[in-house]
Amino acid sequence: MIAERENETVRIERESTWLIVAKARVWASEGWQVVITDKDGKSYPPEDFDKLAAA
């Protein structure tokens, strides 16, 4: 997961899909621009987080 806001960037790697989706939702709700990238390099914006959580 990569979260960016103004001049800050936070990267979180290697956690369960469920946990990373939950964290990404929290960061996005706080105004961060968040993208989750899977092991195959596919990126998921916030509107696709439900797809990841269901997998």
N, CA, C and O atoms as a Tripos MOL2 file, in Angstrom:
@<TRIPOS>MOLECULE
protein
  220   219    55     0     0
PROTEIN
NO_CHARGES

@<TRIPOS>ATOM
      1 N           0.8480   -1.1570    0.0000 N.3       1 MET1
      2 CA          0.0000    0.0000    0.0000 C.3       1 MET1
      3 C           0.8970    1.2250    0.0000 C.2       1 MET1
      4 O           1.9010    1.2810    0.7100 O.2       1 MET1
      5 N           0.5240    2.1870   -0.7950 N.am      2 ILE2
      6 CA          1.2210    3.4650   -0.8040 C.3       2 ILE2
      7 C           0.1880    4.5470   -0.5160 C.2       2 ILE2
      8 O          -0.8440    4.6310   -1.1820 O.2       2 ILE2
      9 N           0.4820    5.3720    0.4840 N.am      3 ALA3
     10 CA         -0.3880    6.4910    0.8240 C.3       3 ALA3
     11 C           0.4290    7.7720    0.7000 C.2       3 ALA3
     12 O           1.5520    7.8630    1.1970 O.2       3 ALA3
     13 N          -0.1590    8.7640    0.0230 N.am      4 GLU4
     14 CA          0.5430   10.0310   -0.1750 C.3       4 GLU4
     15 C          -0.3650   11.1940    0.1860 C.2       4 GLU4
     16 O          -1.5630   11.1820   -0.0960 O.2       4 GLU4
     17 N           0.2290   12.1930    0.8130 N.am      5 ARG5
     18 CA         -0.4900   13.4250    1.1300 C.3       5 ARG5
     19 C           0.5470   14.5320    1.2180 C.2       5 ARG5
     20 O           1.5450   14.4210    1.9300 O.2       5 ARG5
     21 N           0.2880   15.6030    0.4760 N.am      6 GLU6
     22 CA          1.2090   16.7320    0.3990 C.3       6 GLU6
     23 C           2.6110   16.2270    0.0930 C.2       6 GLU6
     24 O           2.8210   15.6620   -0.9800 O.2       6 GLU6
     25 N           3.5750   16.4020    0.9810 N.am      7 ASN7
     26 CA          4.9390   15.9550    0.6920 C.3       7 ASN7
     27 C           5.3140   14.7020    1.4800 C.2       7 ASN7
     28 O           6.4980   14.4230    1.6630 O.2       7 ASN7
     29 N           4.3210   13.9440    1.9490 N.am      8 GLU8
     30 CA          4.5740   12.7320    2.7230 C.3       8 GLU8
     31 C           4.1740   11.4930    1.9320 C.2       8 GLU8
     32 O           3.1770   11.5050    1.2100 O.2       8 GLU8
     33 N           4.9520   10.4280    2.0710 N.am      9 THR9
     34 CA          4.6380    9.1450    1.4620 C.3       9 THR9
     35 C           4.8630    8.0590    2.4910 C.2       9 THR9
     36 O           5.8860    8.0330    3.1760 O.2       9 THR9
     37 N           3.8820    7.1480    2.5930 N.am     10 VAL10
     38 CA          3.9790    6.0120    3.5070 C.3      10 VAL10
     39 C           3.7940    4.7430    2.6870 C.2      10 VAL10
     40 O           2.8780    4.6470    1.8700 O.2      10 VAL10
     41 N           4.6740    3.7670    2.9110 N.am     11 ARG11
     42 CA          4.5810    2.4740    2.2160 C.3      11 ARG11
     43 C           4.4740    1.3730    3.2650 C.2      11 ARG11
     44 O           5.2510    1.3240    4.2180 O.2      11 ARG11
     45 N           3.4970    0.4900    3.0710 N.am     12 ILE12
     46 CA          3.3240   -0.6590    3.9570 C.3      12 ILE12
     47 C           3.3050   -1.8940    3.0620 C.2      12 ILE12
     48 O           2.5500   -1.9580    2.0920 O.2      12 ILE12
     49 N           4.1410   -2.8710    3.3970 N.am     13 GLU13
     50 CA          4.2700   -4.0610    2.5620 C.3      13 GLU13
     51 C           4.0700   -5.3310    3.3750 C.2      13 GLU13
     52 O           4.2140   -5.3430    4.5970 O.2      13 GLU13
     53 N           3.7380   -6.3880    2.6690 N.am     14 ARG14
     54 CA          3.7330   -7.7520    3.1900 C.3      14 ARG14
     55 C           2.8350   -7.9770    4.3900 C.2      14 ARG14
     56 O           3.2730   -8.5050    5.4130 O.2      14 ARG14
     57 N           1.6060   -7.5850    4.2680 N.am     15 GLU15
     58 CA          0.6060   -7.8850    5.2870 C.3      15 GLU15
     59 C          -0.5400   -8.5980    4.6030 C.2      15 GLU15
     60 O          -0.6180   -8.6170    3.3750 O.2      15 GLU15
     61 N          -1.4260   -9.1830    5.3840 N.am     16 SER16
     62 CA         -2.5620   -9.8930    4.8010 C.3      16 SER16
     63 C          -3.4230   -8.9240    3.9910 C.2      16 SER16
     64 O          -3.4530   -7.7260    4.2710 O.2      16 SER16
     65 N          -4.1120   -9.4470    2.9990 N.am     17 THR17
     66 CA         -4.9580   -8.6140    2.1500 C.3      17 THR17
     67 C          -6.0120   -7.9040    2.9880 C.2      17 THR17
     68 O          -6.2430   -6.7070    2.8200 O.2      17 THR17
     69 N          -6.6520   -8.6450    3.8910 N.am     18 TRP18
     70 CA         -7.6980   -8.0610    4.7200 C.3      18 TRP18
     71 C          -7.1570   -6.8890    5.5330 C.2      18 TRP18
     72 O          -7.7830   -5.8310    5.5980 O.2      18 TRP18
     73 N          -6.0000   -7.0790    6.1480 N.am     19 LEU19
     74 CA         -5.4040   -6.0430    6.9860 C.3      19 LEU19
     75 C          -4.9760   -4.8250    6.1700 C.2      19 LEU19
     76 O          -5.1840   -3.6910    6.6030 O.2      19 LEU19
     77 N          -4.3940   -5.0410    5.0190 N.am     20 ILE20
     78 CA         -3.9380   -3.9180    4.2020 C.3      20 ILE20
     79 C          -5.1240   -3.1270    3.6610 C.2      20 ILE20
     80 O          -5.0520   -1.9020    3.5650 O.2      20 ILE20
     81 N          -6.2220   -3.8110    3.3050 N.am     21 VAL21
     82 CA         -7.4280   -3.1140    2.8460 C.3      21 VAL21
     83 C          -7.9990   -2.2610    3.9820 C.2      21 VAL21
     84 O          -8.3890   -1.1140    3.7620 O.2      21 VAL21
     85 N          -8.0490   -2.8140    5.1840 N.am     22 ALA22
     86 CA         -8.5600   -2.0640    6.3300 C.3      22 ALA22
     87 C          -7.6990   -0.8200    6.5860 C.2      22 ALA22
     88 O          -8.2300    0.2700    6.7980 O.2      22 ALA22
     89 N          -6.3860   -0.9850    6.5670 N.am     23 LYS23
     90 CA         -5.4940    0.1570    6.7760 C.3      23 LYS23
     91 C          -5.6550    1.1910    5.6610 C.2      23 LYS23
     92 O          -5.6870    2.3930    5.9240 O.2      23 LYS23
     93 N          -5.7560    0.7260    4.4340 N.am     24 ALA24
     94 CA         -5.8940    1.6340    3.2930 C.3      24 ALA24
     95 C          -7.1750    2.4510    3.4080 C.2      24 ALA24
     96 O          -7.1810    3.6410    3.0930 O.2      24 ALA24
     97 N          -8.2480    1.8300    3.8520 N.am     25 ARG25
     98 CA         -9.5120    2.5570    4.0250 C.3      25 ARG25
     99 C          -9.3750    3.6520    5.0790 C.2      25 ARG25
    100 O          -9.8930    4.7550    4.9040 O.2      25 ARG25
    101 N          -8.6840    3.3510    6.1630 N.am     26 VAL26
    102 CA         -8.4780    4.3480    7.2160 C.3      26 VAL26
    103 C          -7.6540    5.5090    6.6790 C.2      26 VAL26
    104 O          -8.0180    6.6700    6.8650 O.2      26 VAL26
    105 N          -6.5550    5.2040    6.0220 N.am     27 TRP27
    106 CA         -5.6960    6.2650    5.4730 C.3      27 TRP27
    107 C          -6.4850    7.1200    4.4730 C.2      27 TRP27
    108 O          -6.3910    8.3470    4.4970 O.2      27 TRP27
    109 N          -7.2620    6.4730    3.5970 N.am     28 ALA28
    110 CA         -8.0490    7.2130    2.6090 C.3      28 ALA28
    111 C          -9.0750    8.1130    3.2980 C.2      28 ALA28
    112 O          -9.3100    9.2330    2.8470 O.2      28 ALA28
    113 N          -9.6840    7.6410    4.3770 N.am     29 SER29
    114 CA        -10.6700    8.4520    5.0960 C.3      29 SER29
    115 C         -10.0370    9.6650    5.7650 C.2      29 SER29
    116 O         -10.7250   10.6330    6.0880 O.2      29 SER29
    117 N          -8.7280    9.6080    5.9700 N.am     30 GLU30
    118 CA         -7.9980   10.7280    6.5750 C.3      30 GLU30
    119 C          -7.4520   11.6990    5.5290 C.2      30 GLU30
    120 O          -6.7000   12.6150    5.8620 O.2      30 GLU30
    121 N          -7.8310   11.4990    4.2650 N.am     31 GLY31
    122 CA         -7.4370   12.4340    3.2190 C.3      31 GLY31
    123 C          -6.2050   12.0560    2.4260 C.2      31 GLY31
    124 O          -5.7360   12.8490    1.6090 O.2      31 GLY31
    125 N          -5.6690   10.8680    2.6430 N.am     32 TRP32
    126 CA         -4.4960   10.4110    1.9030 C.3      32 TRP32
    127 C          -4.9400    9.8290    0.5600 C.2      32 TRP32
    128 O          -6.0330    9.2730    0.4480 O.2      32 TRP32
    129 N          -4.0920    9.9600   -0.4500 N.am     33 GLN33
    130 CA         -4.2870    9.3090   -1.7420 C.3      33 GLN33
    131 C          -3.6740    7.9150   -1.6170 C.2      33 GLN33
    132 O          -2.4600    7.7810   -1.4650 O.2      33 GLN33
    133 N          -4.5040    6.8880   -1.6790 N.am     34 VAL34
    134 CA         -4.0490    5.5340   -1.3770 C.3      34 VAL34
    135 C          -4.2210    4.6160   -2.5820 C.2      34 VAL34
    136 O          -5.2280    4.6790   -3.2870 O.2      34 VAL34
    137 N          -3.2250    3.7620   -2.8080 N.am     35 VAL35
    138 CA         -3.2660    2.7410   -3.8450 C.3      35 VAL35
    139 C          -2.6780    1.4700   -3.2510 C.2      35 VAL35
    140 O          -1.6480    1.5050   -2.5770 O.2      35 VAL35
    141 N          -3.3430    0.3490   -3.5070 N.am     36 ILE36
    142 CA         -2.8070   -0.9510   -3.1040 C.3      36 ILE36
    143 C          -2.3100   -1.6440   -4.3620 C.2      36 ILE36
    144 O          -3.0140   -1.6930   -5.3700 O.2      36 ILE36
    145 N          -1.1020   -2.1780   -4.3020 N.am     37 THR37
    146 CA         -0.5290   -2.9170   -5.4250 C.3      37 THR37
    147 C          -0.3410   -4.3610   -4.9930 C.2      37 THR37
    148 O           0.2570   -4.6320   -3.9520 O.2      37 THR37
    149 N          -0.8590   -5.2970   -5.8040 N.am     38 ASP38
    150 CA         -0.7410   -6.7090   -5.4400 C.3      38 ASP38
    151 C           0.6020   -7.2830   -5.8820 C.2      38 ASP38
    152 O           1.4230   -6.5930   -6.4860 O.2      38 ASP38
    153 N           0.8060   -8.5590   -5.5670 N.am     39 LYS39
    154 CA          2.0920   -9.1990   -5.8630 C.3      39 LYS39
    155 C           2.3910   -9.2770   -7.3530 C.2      39 LYS39
    156 O           3.5460   -9.4410   -7.7460 O.2      39 LYS39
    157 N           1.3430   -9.1610   -8.2000 N.am     40 ASP40
    158 CA          1.5320   -9.2030   -9.6460 C.3      40 ASP40
    159 C           1.7400   -7.8210  -10.2530 C.2      40 ASP40
    160 O           1.9060   -7.6900  -11.4650 O.2      40 ASP40
    161 N           1.7310   -6.7850   -9.4060 N.am     41 GLY41
    162 CA          1.9560   -5.4310   -9.8760 C.3      41 GLY41
    163 C           0.7000   -4.6770  -10.2680 C.2      41 GLY41
    164 O           0.7920   -3.5400  -10.7300 O.2      41 GLY41
    165 N          -0.4890   -5.2840  -10.0960 N.am     42 LYS42
    166 CA         -1.7400   -4.6070  -10.4240 C.3      42 LYS42
    167 C          -2.1030   -3.6520   -9.2890 C.2      42 LYS42
    168 O          -2.0410   -4.0260   -8.1170 O.2      42 LYS42
    169 N          -2.4790   -2.4290   -9.6300 N.am     43 SER43
    170 CA         -2.8170   -1.4090   -8.6470 C.3      43 SER43
    171 C          -4.3280   -1.2780   -8.4920 C.2      43 SER43
    172 O          -5.0830   -1.3820   -9.4590 O.2      43 SER43
    173 N          -4.7490   -1.0460   -7.2480 N.am     44 TYR44
    174 CA         -6.1590   -0.9060   -6.9140 C.3      44 TYR44
    175 C          -6.3860    0.4200   -6.1950 C.2      44 TYR44
    176 O          -5.8330    0.6390   -5.1180 O.2      44 TYR44
    177 N          -7.1990    1.3140   -6.7820 N.am     45 PRO45
    178 CA         -7.5560    2.5600   -6.1120 C.3      45 PRO45
    179 C          -8.6640    2.2750   -5.0860 C.2      45 PRO45
    180 O          -9.2110    1.1730   -5.0690 O.2      45 PRO45
    181 N          -8.9960    3.2360   -4.2440 N.am     46 PRO46
    182 CA         -9.9980    3.0130   -3.1950 C.3      46 PRO46
    183 C         -11.3300    2.4290   -3.6810 C.2      46 PRO46
    184 O         -11.9420    1.6290   -2.9730 O.2      46 PRO46
    185 N         -11.7770    2.8110   -4.8530 N.am     47 GLU47
    186 CA        -13.0590    2.2820   -5.3380 C.3      47 GLU47
    187 C         -13.0040    0.7780   -5.6350 C.2      47 GLU47
    188 O         -14.0510    0.1540   -5.8100 O.2      47 GLU47
    189 N         -11.8090    0.1870   -5.6950 N.am     48 ASP48
    190 CA        -11.6620   -1.2420   -5.9450 C.3      48 ASP48
    191 C         -11.2680   -2.0330   -4.6880 C.2      48 ASP48
    192 O         -11.0270   -3.2370   -4.7810 O.2      48 ASP48
    193 N         -11.1960   -1.3910   -3.5290 N.am     49 PHE49
    194 CA        -10.7990   -2.0830   -2.3050 C.3      49 PHE49
    195 C         -11.7560   -3.2260   -1.9630 C.2      49 PHE49
    196 O         -11.3220   -4.2450   -1.4270 O.2      49 PHE49
    197 N         -13.0530   -3.0760   -2.2640 N.am     50 ASP50
    198 CA        -14.0080   -4.1400   -1.9830 C.3      50 ASP50
    199 C         -13.6740   -5.4120   -2.7540 C.2      50 ASP50
    200 O         -13.8700   -6.5150   -2.2440 O.2      50 ASP50
    201 N         -13.1750   -5.2690   -3.9670 N.am     51 LYS51
    202 CA        -12.7770   -6.4350   -4.7700 C.3      51 LYS51
    203 C         -11.6500   -7.2010   -4.0850 C.2      51 LYS51
    204 O         -11.6460   -8.4320   -4.0780 O.2      51 LYS51
    205 N         -10.7020   -6.4790   -3.5150 N.am     52 LEU52
    206 CA         -9.5820   -7.1150   -2.8160 C.3      52 LEU52
    207 C         -10.0650   -7.7960   -1.5250 C.2      52 LEU52
    208 O          -9.6450   -8.9100   -1.2110 O.2      52 LEU52
    209 N         -10.9350   -7.1280   -0.7950 N.am     53 ALA53
    210 CA        -11.4190   -7.6690    0.4810 C.3      53 ALA53
    211 C         -12.2230   -8.9430    0.2640 C.2      53 ALA53
    212 O         -12.2240   -9.8290    1.1180 O.2      53 ALA53
    213 N         -12.9070   -9.0410   -0.8740 N.am     54 ALA54
    214 CA        -13.7400  -10.2050   -1.1690 C.3      54 ALA54
    215 C         -12.9110  -11.4050   -1.6290 C.2      54 ALA54
    216 O         -13.3780  -12.5430   -1.5840 O.2      54 ALA54
    217 N         -11.6980  -11.1460   -2.0660 N.am     55 ALA55
    218 CA        -10.8510  -12.2250   -2.6170 C.3      55 ALA55
    219 C         -10.2970  -13.1230   -1.5280 C.2      55 ALA55
    220 O          -9.5710  -14.0730   -1.8220 O.2      55 ALA55
@<TRIPOS>BOND
     1     1     2 1
     2     2     3 1
     3     3     4 2
     4     3     5 am
     5     5     6 1
     6     6     7 1
     7     7     8 2
     8     7     9 am
     9     9    10 1
    10    10    11 1
    11    11    12 2
    12    11    13 am
    13    13    14 1
    14    14    15 1
    15    15    16 2
    16    15    17 am
    17    17    18 1
    18    18    19 1
    19    19    20 2
    20    19    21 am
    21    21    22 1
    22    22    23 1
    23    23    24 2
    24    23    25 am
    25    25    26 1
    26    26    27 1
    27    27    28 2
    28    27    29 am
    29    29    30 1
    30    30    31 1
    31    31    32 2
    32    31    33 am
    33    33    34 1
    34    34    35 1
    35    35    36 2
    36    35    37 am
    37    37    38 1
    38    38    39 1
    39    39    40 2
    40    39    41 am
    41    41    42 1
    42    42    43 1
    43    43    44 2
    44    43    45 am
    45    45    46 1
    46    46    47 1
    47    47    48 2
    48    47    49 am
    49    49    50 1
    50    50    51 1
    51    51    52 2
    52    51    53 am
    53    53    54 1
    54    54    55 1
    55    55    56 2
    56    55    57 am
    57    57    58 1
    58    58    59 1
    59    59    60 2
    60    59    61 am
    61    61    62 1
    62    62    63 1
    63    63    64 2
    64    63    65 am
    65    65    66 1
    66    66    67 1
    67    67    68 2
    68    67    69 am
    69    69    70 1
    70    70    71 1
    71    71    72 2
    72    71    73 am
    73    73    74 1
    74    74    75 1
    75    75    76 2
    76    75    77 am
    77    77    78 1
    78    78    79 1
    79    79    80 2
    80    79    81 am
    81    81    82 1
    82    82    83 1
    83    83    84 2
    84    83    85 am
    85    85    86 1
    86    86    87 1
    87    87    88 2
    88    87    89 am
    89    89    90 1
    90    90    91 1
    91    91    92 2
    92    91    93 am
    93    93    94 1
    94    94    95 1
    95    95    96 2
    96    95    97 am
    97    97    98 1
    98    98    99 1
    99    99   100 2
   100    99   101 am
   101   101   102 1
   102   102   103 1
   103   103   104 2
   104   103   105 am
   105   105   106 1
   106   106   107 1
   107   107   108 2
   108   107   109 am
   109   109   110 1
   110   110   111 1
   111   111   112 2
   112   111   113 am
   113   113   114 1
   114   114   115 1
   115   115   116 2
   116   115   117 am
   117   117   118 1
   118   118   119 1
   119   119   120 2
   120   119   121 am
   121   121   122 1
   122   122   123 1
   123   123   124 2
   124   123   125 am
   125   125   126 1
   126   126   127 1
   127   127   128 2
   128   127   129 am
   129   129   130 1
   130   130   131 1
   131   131   132 2
   132   131   133 am
   133   133   134 1
   134   134   135 1
   135   135   136 2
   136   135   137 am
   137   137   138 1
   138   138   139 1
   139   139   140 2
   140   139   141 am
   141   141   142 1
   142   142   143 1
   143   143   144 2
   144   143   145 am
   145   145   146 1
   146   146   147 1
   147   147   148 2
   148   147   149 am
   149   149   150 1
   150   150   151 1
   151   151   152 2
   152   151   153 am
   153   153   154 1
   154   154   155 1
   155   155   156 2
   156   155   157 am
   157   157   158 1
   158   158   159 1
   159   159   160 2
   160   159   161 am
   161   161   162 1
   162   162   163 1
   163   163   164 2
   164   163   165 am
   165   165   166 1
   166   166   167 1
   167   167   168 2
   168   167   169 am
   169   169   170 1
   170   170   171 1
   171   171   172 2
   172   171   173 am
   173   173   174 1
   174   174   175 1
   175   175   176 2
   176   175   177 am
   177   177   178 1
   178   178   179 1
   179   179   180 2
   180   179   181 am
   181   181   182 1
   182   182   183 1
   183   183   184 2
   184   183   185 am
   185   185   186 1
   186   186   187 1
   187   187   188 2
   188   187   189 am
   189   189   190 1
   190   190   191 1
   191   191   192 2
   192   191   193 am
   193   193   194 1
   194   194   195 1
   195   195   196 2
   196   195   197 am
   197   197   198 1
   198   198   199 1
   199   199   200 2
   200   199   201 am
   201   201   202 1
   202   202   203 1
   203   203   204 2
   204   203   205 am
   205   205   206 1
   206   206   207 1
   207   207   208 2
   208   207   209 am
   209   209   210 1
   210   210   211 1
   211   211   212 2
   212   211   213 am
   213   213   214 1
   214   214   215 1
   215   215   216 2
   216   215   217 am
   217   217   218 1
   218   218   219 1
   219   219   220 2
@<TRIPOS>SUBSTRUCTURE
     1 MET1         2 RESIDUE 1 A MET
     2 ILE2         6 RESIDUE 1 A ILE
     3 ALA3        10 RESIDUE 1 A ALA
     4 GLU4        14 RESIDUE 1 A GLU
     5 ARG5        18 RESIDUE 1 A ARG
     6 GLU6        22 RESIDUE 1 A GLU
     7 ASN7        26 RESIDUE 1 A ASN
     8 GLU8        30 RESIDUE 1 A GLU
     9 THR9        34 RESIDUE 1 A THR
    10 VAL10       38 RESIDUE 1 A VAL
    11 ARG11       42 RESIDUE 1 A ARG
    12 ILE12       46 RESIDUE 1 A ILE
    13 GLU13       50 RESIDUE 1 A GLU
    14 ARG14       54 RESIDUE 1 A ARG
    15 GLU15       58 RESIDUE 1 A GLU
    16 SER16       62 RESIDUE 1 A SER
    17 THR17       66 RESIDUE 1 A THR
    18 TRP18       70 RESIDUE 1 A TRP
    19 LEU19       74 RESIDUE 1 A LEU
    20 ILE20       78 RESIDUE 1 A ILE
    21 VAL21       82 RESIDUE 1 A VAL
    22 ALA22       86 RESIDUE 1 A ALA
    23 LYS23       90 RESIDUE 1 A LYS
    24 ALA24       94 RESIDUE 1 A ALA
    25 ARG25       98 RESIDUE 1 A ARG
    26 VAL26      102 RESIDUE 1 A VAL
    27 TRP27      106 RESIDUE 1 A TRP
    28 ALA28      110 RESIDUE 1 A ALA
    29 SER29      114 RESIDUE 1 A SER
    30 GLU30      118 RESIDUE 1 A GLU
    31 GLY31      122 RESIDUE 1 A GLY
    32 TRP32      126 RESIDUE 1 A TRP
    33 GLN33      130 RESIDUE 1 A GLN
    34 VAL34      134 RESIDUE 1 A VAL
    35 VAL35      138 RESIDUE 1 A VAL
    36 ILE36      142 RESIDUE 1 A ILE
    37 THR37      146 RESIDUE 1 A THR
    38 ASP38      150 RESIDUE 1 A ASP
    39 LYS39      154 RESIDUE 1 A LYS
    40 ASP40      158 RESIDUE 1 A ASP
    41 GLY41      162 RESIDUE 1 A GLY
    42 LYS42      166 RESIDUE 1 A LYS
    43 SER43      170 RESIDUE 1 A SER
    44 TYR44      174 RESIDUE 1 A TYR
    45 PRO45      178 RESIDUE 1 A PRO
    46 PRO46      182 RESIDUE 1 A PRO
    47 GLU47      186 RESIDUE 1 A GLU
    48 ASP48      190 RESIDUE 1 A ASP
    49 PHE49      194 RESIDUE 1 A PHE
    50 ASP50      198 RESIDUE 1 A ASP
    51 LYS51      202 RESIDUE 1 A LYS
    52 LEU52      206 RESIDUE 1 A LEU
    53 ALA53      210 RESIDUE 1 A ALA
    54 ALA54      214 RESIDUE 1 A ALA
    55 ALA55      218 RESIDUE 1 A ALA
